[in-house]
Amino acid sequence: MTRPIIAIVGRPNVGKSTLLNRLAGRRIAVVADLPGTTRDRVLAFVSWQGRELTVVDTGGWQAKPSTSLEQKVRQQVEAAVAQADAIIFLVDANDGAIAADEEIADILRAADRPIVLTINKVDSVKQANQVTDFYQLGMGEPRAISAHHNRGIDELMNAVLASLPPRPAGTLESEGARLAIVGRPNVGKSTLLNALLGDERAIVDESPGTTRDSLDAIVRWDNKELLLVDTAGIKRRGRVDAGVDYYSLLRSLQAINRCDVALLLIDAGEFITAQDMHIAGYIMEAGKGMLLVVNKWDVVPQEQRQEFKRSAEQRLRFGSYVPFIYISAQLRQGIGKILPQAWQIWQERQKRLPQPVLEEVVKEAISSHPPPRLGSRRLRITRTYQDETQLATFVLEVNDPKLVHFSYQRYLENKLRRSFGFRGVPLKLVFTRAARKLSKRIGVRA
């Protein structure tokens, strides 16, 4: 399912980044008291009442930009608004409804998107009484919040969810695996799509950024049906230009959100860049299966290939469970390995484990390597089970989640991989506090 995009829009310094950080549950956007701190958008995954969302923080919208930088920020905000499924229009209770807010309201109305007017920095009863002043903006009922103090957030997000349109009918879907071809601009994504489809479905050009939109295509292979999505290249956030490039970025991220398995295409001629690693991290954060496809392998001299492989695996060691495939999309070399490997990753991602078998493996892991003590206390795991609603997600009920050290979490994850596979699939371990009535212990007592 596609994650709806929610854009947070407003004047500079009204608290957009603070709101994003509150919704995401962690400090993502840079927050400062100086207007104009956020010049590029920041995107975050947010799960609210079972609905998965992509929330976009934007730069402060200047109704009348006075500098070229302000003009570029405004164009970037306009791109976010054009792609958004709903908009949080954020204003400042301390300023009241000023002329700049009215100008932004007029522009947002013309965008024809669901808009939730949100009054931030409502920290007192006196300010709450001033909320009625914002009805003059003509944007419906204002929602009063304090992003900094976590007030009114539930009511705001309930209104946002209610404003979202239903899933469009007639969207091209596949009953089998959904594969997204992602990567930096000009690494050969469209060429790979054409090679897999056997026709010239996508326009291929030597200049970077040719693909401005996403192309969906059904491919049938080995009596199986898969959905292929070609995407515009994902650039570093600082290099995303205003307008069409940012629109392409959002579509690329949405393709990752929609897919089951992402084919991360890397240019062998440029080795593995920091941006390749950034995209890999985004795929992992989204919980999608991943296959690393090293394209243009024909340009690497034979005597350098083994060293290339060793260096590539070392650079991406944080995703050691992800398989590599080396191809030349242009020469059609190695193409036949992609769909079988992607299908296998998709099957791994669907895997369901019986709870008794899962608990036995965790018990053996604890017996072989007990959790380290934190002071006089030690982690105890009372129950382990696989989440029924999220793929490759395991819930471990413990005496105190604060006792979980990241190194021990990684140890348990590696144990699960050695026992059950999940090649190409990120595992998510969720530690929750066990209910007191549970008496069975599979962990080690303090």
Order of alpha helices (4+ residues) and beta strands (2+ residues): beta-alpha-beta-beta-alpha-beta-alpha-beta-alpha-beta-alpha-beta-alpha-beta-beta-alpha-beta-alpha-beta-alpha-beta-alpha-alpha-beta-beta-beta-beta-alpha-beta
